[in-house]
Amino acid sequence: VLSLDACQSVPHMPVDVRELGADFISASGHKMLGPTGIGFLWGRKELLETMEPLNTGAQIFTEVSLDPSAPPPSTAFLPVPWRFEAGGVPYPEAVALGEACRYLQSLDMGRVHSYEVELGRYLWESLSEMEGVRLY
C-alpha cells in the first residue's frame, strides 16, 4: 500500500491522482489556500471498500445489532465514502475547501509550476551573485 502526502505539491503543480499510482493521497486545506482544520484523503475505491471506519457515529451505519446471537455482520456500514464521515461535518470548511480547489484549477497549475520554477532560478542566480552568500 502506497500513501502519498501531496500537501506540498497540490498547490504548486498539476496533480492527477490516476497518474500517480498511489493507493492513498492526502493534502491539507490550508496549503491549498483553503481553511485550516480540513483537507482531503483520496483512496482507491477497491481498498476503501475493504476498510472499516476508525471512528464511528453520526449516521455511518445501515444496521446495528446488540444481540450477540445475531449472525454477522451485526454492524453494517454505509458505502464508501460516507462510512468514513463520523461526527459532525464541518460544512463551512468543506465549502471553502471546494472553492479553493476550484480557484486553483482555474489558474492552470502547469503555468503556476512553470512560474515558480522561473522564480526559483531567478532567486538562485541573484543570490549566487551576492558576495558572502554560499548556496548549496
N, CA, C and O of each residue as an XYZ file, in Angstrom:
544
protein
N       0.854     -1.176      0.000
C       0.000      0.000      0.000
C       0.897      1.236      0.000
O       1.785      1.375      0.842
N       0.655      2.114     -0.942
C       1.444      3.340     -1.057
C       0.562      4.542     -0.745
O      -0.447      4.775     -1.410
N       0.955      5.301      0.273
C       0.244      6.515      0.657
C       1.137      7.713      0.362
O       2.304      7.733      0.753
N       0.594      8.702     -0.322
C       1.355      9.871     -0.748
C       0.841     11.123     -0.048
O      -0.349     11.433     -0.110
N       1.739     11.838      0.614
C       1.416     13.138      1.200
C       1.654     14.172      0.112
O       2.797     14.467     -0.234
N       0.581     14.717     -0.420
C       0.679     15.665     -1.529
C       0.494     17.110     -1.081
O       0.204     17.980     -1.902
N       0.659     17.373      0.207
C       0.427     18.728      0.725
C       1.272     19.789      0.039
O       0.799     20.899     -0.205
N       2.522     19.455     -0.275
C       3.407     20.449     -0.865
C       3.247     20.563     -2.377
O       3.676     21.554     -2.966
N       2.642     19.572     -3.009
C       2.558     19.609     -4.475
C       1.229     20.149     -4.998
O       1.222     20.875     -5.992
N       0.110     19.819     -4.366
C      -1.175     20.205     -4.966
C      -1.363     21.702     -5.162
O      -2.047     22.089     -6.109
N      -0.794     22.574     -4.319
C      -0.978     23.999     -4.611
C       0.080     24.576     -5.547
O       0.089     25.781     -5.796
N       0.971     23.732     -6.068
C       2.087     24.250     -6.861
C       2.244     23.641     -8.247
O       3.002     24.160     -9.066
N       1.547     22.558     -8.518
C       1.727     21.887     -9.813
C       0.494     21.042    -10.125
O      -0.303     20.745     -9.236
N       0.343     20.662    -11.378
C      -0.784     19.784    -11.716
C      -0.614     18.426    -11.026
O       0.479     17.861    -11.014
N      -1.687     17.917    -10.461
C      -1.673     16.607     -9.810
C      -2.880     15.827    -10.308
O      -4.020     16.264    -10.160
N      -2.620     14.684    -10.892
C      -3.687     13.789    -11.355
C      -3.546     12.497    -10.572
O      -2.603     11.737    -10.790
N      -4.481     12.241     -9.658
C      -4.359     11.077     -8.783
C      -4.309      9.771     -9.577
O      -3.664      8.818     -9.141
N      -4.958      9.708    -10.700
C      -4.950      8.480    -11.508
C      -3.565      8.204    -12.087
O      -3.193      7.043    -12.262
N      -2.804      9.242    -12.383
C      -1.472      9.058    -12.982
C      -0.387      8.738    -11.951
O       0.651      8.178    -12.302
N      -0.616      9.087    -10.690
C       0.434      8.915     -9.677
C       0.623      7.463     -9.256
O       1.723      7.080     -8.859
N      -0.409      6.661     -9.333
C      -0.295      5.253     -8.979
C      -0.303      4.965     -7.488
O      -0.059      3.826     -7.089
N      -0.573      5.952     -6.659
C      -0.634      5.733     -5.215
C      -1.985      5.136     -4.832
O      -2.977      5.292     -5.544
N      -1.998      4.450     -3.694
C      -3.250      3.888     -3.191
C      -4.051      4.928     -2.414
O      -5.282      4.919     -2.437
N      -3.344      5.823     -1.726
C      -3.971      6.899     -0.966
C      -3.187      8.182     -1.197
O      -1.960      8.154     -1.289
N      -3.889      9.301     -1.292
C      -3.259     10.613     -1.457
C      -3.978     11.578     -0.521
O      -5.208     11.614     -0.477
N      -3.204     12.356      0.222
C      -3.793     13.308      1.160
C      -3.172     14.691      0.981
O      -2.046     14.833      0.505
N      -3.939     15.699      1.375
C      -3.449     17.075      1.368
C      -4.258     17.888      2.373
O      -5.406     17.558      2.671
N      -3.662     18.933      2.882
C      -4.336     19.793      3.859
C      -4.891     21.032      3.174
O      -4.298     21.562      2.234
N      -6.040     21.483      3.665
C      -6.733     22.613      3.063
C      -5.947     23.904      3.094
O      -5.935     24.643      2.109
N      -5.288     24.192      4.206
C      -4.614     25.492      4.311
C      -3.451     25.613      3.339
O      -3.082     26.728      2.970
N      -2.860     24.496      2.914
C      -1.791     24.564      1.911
C      -2.353     24.853      0.524
O      -1.614     25.225     -0.388
N      -3.670     24.679      0.369
C      -4.328     24.881     -0.929
C      -5.124     26.185     -0.943
O      -6.057     26.337     -1.732
N      -4.757     27.126     -0.073
C      -5.434     28.423      0.032
C      -6.807     28.299      0.665
O      -7.624     29.214      0.559
N      -7.070     27.183      1.318
C      -8.351     26.949      1.986
C      -8.225     27.146      3.483
O      -7.200     27.624      3.969
N      -9.261     26.780      4.211
C      -9.254     26.961      5.664
C      -8.407     25.910      6.377
O      -8.056     24.881      5.800
N      -8.089     26.183      7.627
C      -7.384     25.213      8.451
C      -8.387     24.187      8.981
O      -9.595     24.424      8.974
N      -7.877     23.061      9.433
C      -8.722     22.054     10.055
C      -9.440     21.126      9.095
O     -10.292     20.345      9.518
N      -9.116     21.194      7.814
C      -9.759     20.324      6.839
C      -8.759     20.017      5.727
O      -7.820     20.775      5.485
N      -8.977     18.921      5.078
C      -8.136     18.515      3.963
C      -8.854     17.425      3.204
O     -10.077     17.310      3.281
N      -8.102     16.624      2.468
C      -8.751     15.521      1.774
C      -7.882     14.282      1.820
O      -6.658     14.348      1.936
N      -8.555     13.159      1.727
C      -7.907     11.869      1.561
C      -8.584     11.200      0.384
O      -9.782     10.920      0.422
N      -7.824     10.948     -0.650
C      -8.317     10.195     -1.795
C      -7.783      8.786     -1.655
O      -6.618      8.593     -1.307
N      -8.619      7.807     -1.920
C      -8.173      6.425     -1.853
C      -8.784      5.607     -2.970
O      -9.863      5.921     -3.473
N      -8.094      4.571     -3.345
C      -8.629      3.657     -4.352
C      -9.898      3.012     -3.789
O      -9.897      2.473     -2.682
N     -10.957      3.076     -4.556
C     -12.252      2.601     -4.080
C     -12.192      1.146     -3.628
O     -12.776      0.787     -2.605
N     -11.485      0.305     -4.390
C     -11.430     -1.111     -4.032
C     -10.751     -1.337     -2.683
O     -11.071     -2.307     -1.997
N      -9.822     -0.466     -2.286
C      -9.206     -0.561     -0.960
C     -10.127      0.000      0.116
O     -10.291     -0.599      1.179
N     -10.723      1.148     -0.165
C     -11.621      1.770      0.811
C     -12.793      0.855      1.148
O     -13.245      0.824      2.293
N     -13.280      0.122      0.176
C     -14.427     -0.758      0.414
C     -14.095     -1.919      1.338
O     -15.004     -2.510      1.920
N     -12.829     -2.261      1.491
C     -12.436     -3.353      2.389
C     -12.165     -2.862      3.802
O     -11.961     -3.672      4.706
N     -12.159     -1.559      4.006
C     -11.792     -0.988      5.303
C     -13.020     -0.671      6.142
O     -14.068     -0.278      5.629
N     -12.859     -0.854      7.449
C     -13.886     -0.415      8.387
C     -13.473      0.950      8.921
O     -12.285      1.271      8.961
N     -14.441      1.748      9.328
C     -14.114      3.081      9.852
C     -13.306      3.009     11.149
O     -13.513      2.117     11.972
N     -12.399      3.946     11.317
C     -11.644      4.064     12.555
C     -12.527      4.671     13.641
O     -12.498      4.238     14.793
N     -13.307      5.673     13.263
C     -14.231      6.344     14.179
C     -15.652      6.029     13.745
O     -15.926      5.846     12.559
N     -16.551      5.969     14.717
C     -17.945      5.684     14.389
C     -18.845      6.780     14.928
O     -18.453      7.566     15.791
N     -20.052      6.815     14.404
C     -21.045      7.782     14.849
C     -21.611      8.562     13.686
O     -21.177      8.419     12.543
N     -22.584      9.386     14.001
C     -23.177     10.333     13.042
C     -23.621      9.682     11.744
O     -23.223     10.094     10.655
N     -24.445      8.669     11.879
C     -25.140      8.106     10.721
C     -24.235      7.428      9.700
O     -24.444      7.598      8.499
N     -23.236      6.665     10.140
C     -22.408      5.925      9.197
C     -22.847      4.473      9.078
O     -22.259      3.707      8.314
N     -23.898      4.080      9.842
C     -24.349      2.699      9.859
C     -25.619      2.502      9.041
O     -26.443      3.408      8.922
N     -25.763      1.308      8.482
C     -27.046      0.905      7.897
C     -27.742     -0.089      8.807
O     -28.959     -0.262      8.734
N     -26.962     -0.749      9.675
C     -27.525     -1.737     10.595
C     -26.627     -1.868     11.806
O     -25.403     -1.911     11.682
N     -27.248     -1.932     12.994
C     -26.507     -2.166     14.229
C     -27.334     -3.122     15.074
O     -28.534     -2.916     15.256
N     -26.701     -4.161     15.587
C     -27.388     -5.117     16.447
C     -26.564     -5.328     17.697
O     -25.352     -5.534     17.627
N     -27.215     -5.276     18.824
C     -26.547     -5.537     20.092
C     -26.766     -6.988     20.527
O     -26.310     -7.392     21.597
N     -27.449     -7.755     19.714
C     -27.755     -9.149     20.010
C     -26.547    -10.017     19.674
O     -26.214    -10.177     18.499
N     -25.871    -10.589     20.706
C     -24.672    -11.386     20.428
C     -24.966    -12.655     19.635
O     -24.055    -13.246     19.056
N     -26.232    -13.080     19.603
C     -26.566    -14.287     18.843
C     -26.917    -13.962     17.390
O     -27.156    -14.867     16.590
N     -26.948    -12.663     17.050
C     -27.274    -12.267     15.672
C     -26.164    -12.708     14.737
O     -24.988    -12.642     15.095
N     -26.525    -13.159     13.539
C     -25.473    -13.577     12.604
C     -24.663    -12.375     12.133
O     -25.200    -11.277     11.989
N     -23.371    -12.584     11.895
C     -22.564    -11.466     11.367
C     -23.091    -11.038     10.008
O     -23.647    -11.888      9.313
N     -22.966     -9.799      9.575
C     -22.425     -8.724     10.397
C     -23.485     -8.151     11.317
O     -24.617     -7.901     10.902
N     -23.108     -7.946     12.570
C     -24.039     -7.304     13.491
C     -23.997     -5.797     13.324
O     -24.852     -5.084     13.849
N     -23.011     -5.316     12.599
C     -22.917     -3.900     12.251
C     -22.632     -3.807     10.753
O     -21.723     -4.459     10.239
N     -23.407     -3.001     10.077
C     -23.184     -2.777      8.647
C     -23.029     -1.281      8.418
O     -23.770     -0.478      8.986
N     -22.065     -0.912      7.587
C     -21.741      0.494      7.347
C     -22.299      0.965      6.016
O     -22.596      0.168      5.126
N     -22.435      2.273      5.902
C     -22.797      2.896      4.632
C     -21.702      2.621      3.610
O     -20.589      2.247      3.980
N     -22.003      2.800      2.347
C     -20.943      2.621      1.339
C     -19.891      3.727      1.427
O     -20.082      4.749      2.087
N     -18.788      3.488      0.746
C     -17.708      4.473      0.625
C     -18.238      5.662     -0.166
O     -18.941      5.428     -1.149
N     -17.968      6.882      0.168
C     -17.080      7.385      1.212
C     -17.784      7.703      2.531
O     -17.125      8.072      3.503
N     -19.108      7.567      2.582
C     -19.869      8.026      3.746
C     -19.540      7.259      5.011
O     -19.736      7.784      6.107
N     -19.046      6.035      4.899
C     -18.727      5.268      6.104
C     -17.567      5.878      6.880
O     -17.364      5.545      8.048
N     -16.810      6.757      6.254
C     -15.668      7.373      6.918
C     -15.964      8.791      7.413
O     -15.046      9.514      7.799
N     -17.215      9.186      7.404
C     -17.597     10.548      7.799
C     -18.269     10.565      9.167
O     -19.376     11.086      9.301
N     -17.619     10.007     10.183
C     -18.167     10.010     11.535
C     -18.072     11.401     12.139
O     -17.124     12.139     11.872
N     -19.035     11.745     12.935
C     -19.029     13.051     13.588
C     -19.679     14.102     12.713
O     -20.093     13.831     11.586
N     -19.757     15.293     13.248
C     -20.375     16.393     12.508
C     -19.524     16.829     11.330
O     -18.300     16.915     11.428
N     -20.162     17.094     10.256
C     -19.458     17.549      9.051
C     -19.162     19.050      9.187
O     -20.068     19.827      9.488
N     -17.917     19.465      8.972
C     -17.591     20.894      9.024
C     -17.996     21.576      7.709
O     -17.155     21.851      6.853
N     -19.284     21.839      7.572
C     -19.815     22.347      6.304
C     -19.131     23.619      5.801
O     -18.765     23.680      4.627
N     -18.944     24.640      6.649
C     -18.294     25.858      6.121
C     -16.895     25.582      5.585
O     -16.517     26.107      4.538
N     -16.124     24.758      6.296
C     -14.771     24.440      5.853
C     -14.789     23.624      4.566
O     -13.959     23.829      3.680
N     -15.741     22.698      4.468
C     -15.839     21.872      3.256
C     -16.175     22.722      2.033
O     -15.600     22.533      0.961
N     -17.112     23.658      2.201
C     -17.471     24.545      1.091
C     -16.273     25.416      0.710
O     -15.987     25.600     -0.473
N     -15.577     25.950      1.712
C     -14.418     26.806      1.439
C     -13.296     26.016      0.765
O     -12.634     26.539     -0.132
N     -13.071     24.767      1.181
C     -12.045     23.946      0.533
C     -12.426     23.666     -0.914
O     -11.567     23.680     -1.795
N     -13.701     23.414     -1.162
C     -14.156     23.219     -2.541
C     -13.894     24.442     -3.401
O     -13.471     24.315     -4.550
N     -14.140     25.618     -2.859
C     -13.886     26.856     -3.596
C     -12.390     27.066     -3.829
O     -11.988     27.538     -4.893
N     -11.565     26.717     -2.838
C     -10.117     26.830     -3.012
C      -9.646     25.892     -4.128
O      -8.794     26.262     -4.935
N     -10.199     24.683     -4.171
C      -9.842     23.736     -5.249
C     -10.255     24.288     -6.609
O      -9.490     24.214     -7.570
N     -11.457     24.837     -6.691
C     -11.921     25.419     -7.959
C     -11.028     26.584     -8.387
O     -10.719     26.732     -9.569
N     -10.617     27.400     -7.430
C      -9.743     28.523     -7.739
C      -8.404     28.024     -8.288
O      -7.932     28.511     -9.315
N      -7.796     27.058     -7.607
C      -6.516     26.535     -8.068
C      -6.655     25.912     -9.461
O      -5.772     26.075    -10.304
N      -7.741     25.211     -9.701
C      -7.962     24.613    -11.020
C      -8.101     25.678    -12.099
O      -7.716     25.459    -13.248
N      -8.647     26.821    -11.732
C      -8.845     27.888    -12.718
C      -7.531     28.560    -13.115
O      -7.479     29.260    -14.127
N      -6.486     28.360    -12.342
C      -5.213     29.041    -12.591
C      -4.355     28.381    -13.662
O      -3.412     29.001    -14.153
N      -4.650     27.166    -14.029
C      -3.772     26.380    -14.903
C      -2.494     26.082    -14.124
O      -1.510     26.816    -14.209
N      -2.532     24.997    -13.369
C      -1.439     24.669    -12.464
C      -0.116     24.422    -13.194
O       0.950     24.558    -12.594
N      -0.170     24.066    -14.464
C       1.069     23.947    -15.238
C       1.777     25.277    -15.334
O       3.000     25.343    -15.207
N       1.011     26.357    -15.562
C       1.602     27.701    -15.618
C       2.125     28.119    -14.245
O       3.187     28.733    -14.144
N       1.378     27.788    -13.183
C       1.826     28.113    -11.825
C       3.174     27.449    -11.558
O       4.098     28.087    -11.054
N       3.280     26.177    -11.896
C       4.531     25.443    -11.664
C       5.687     26.053    -12.466
O       6.780     26.243    -11.931
N       5.451     26.354    -13.725
C       6.495     26.959    -14.564
C       6.964     28.293    -13.985
O       8.161     28.578    -13.967
N       6.029     29.104    -13.516
C       6.371     30.400    -12.944
C       7.188     30.229    -11.665
O       8.150     30.963    -11.439
N       6.808     29.259    -10.828
C       7.559     29.025     -9.594
C       8.976     28.543     -9.901
O       9.916     28.923     -9.203
N       9.144     27.717    -10.925
C      10.479     27.271    -11.336
C      11.302     28.467    -11.805
O      12.480     28.593    -11.471
N      10.670     29.340    -12.578
C      11.345     30.552    -13.054
C      11.763     31.438    -11.878
O      12.875     31.967    -11.866
N      10.884     31.601    -10.898
C      11.224     32.393     -9.712
C      12.386     31.773     -8.950
O      13.264     32.485     -8.462
N      12.393     30.445     -8.845
C      13.478     29.756     -8.158
C      14.818     29.975     -8.836
O      15.831     30.199     -8.174
N      14.816     29.907    -10.167
C      16.064     30.166    -10.920
C      16.550     31.591    -10.704
O      17.738     31.827    -10.485
N      15.622     32.534    -10.768
C      15.968     33.943    -10.566
C      16.562     34.149     -9.169
O      17.556     34.857     -9.006
N      15.949     33.530     -8.180
C      16.449     33.646     -6.815
C      17.857     33.065     -6.707
O      18.741     33.696     -6.128
N      18.073     31.875     -7.257
C      19.376     31.220     -7.200
C      20.448     32.087     -7.874
O      21.525     32.307     -7.321
N      20.130     32.570     -9.072
C      21.092     33.396     -9.800
C      21.394     34.685     -9.056
O      22.551     35.096     -8.971
N      20.376     35.320     -8.522
C      20.569     36.586     -7.802
C      21.386     36.381     -6.534
O      22.289     37.165     -6.242
N      21.073     35.332     -5.783
C      21.816     35.081     -4.548
C      23.254     34.662     -4.832
O      24.159     35.012     -4.075
N      23.474     33.917     -5.914
C      24.832     33.453     -6.224
C      25.746     34.612     -6.612
O      26.967     34.478     -6.539
N      25.192     35.725     -7.015
C      25.994     36.897     -7.359
C      26.343     37.739     -6.144
O      27.168     38.648     -6.245
N      25.737     37.460     -5.001
C      25.975     38.248     -3.797
C      27.241     37.765     -3.077
O      27.436     36.571     -2.850
N      28.083     38.728     -2.731
C      29.306     38.404     -2.035
C      28.963     37.898     -0.616
O      28.123     38.468      0.080
N      29.639     36.816     -0.221
C      29.443     36.271      1.120
C      28.287     35.289      1.244
O      28.028     34.773      2.331
N      27.591     35.027      0.146
C      26.477     34.078      0.186
C      26.931     32.788     -0.469
O      27.411     32.793     -1.603
N      26.780     31.692      0.241
C      27.135     30.378     -0.281
C      25.856     29.572     -0.440
O      25.086     29.429      0.510
N      25.630     29.051     -1.624
C      24.435     28.271     -1.904
C      24.774     26.787     -1.973
O      25.838     26.417     -2.468
N      23.912     25.968     -1.500
C      24.123     24.515     -1.507
C      23.040     23.844     -2.295
O      23.036     22.620     -2.422
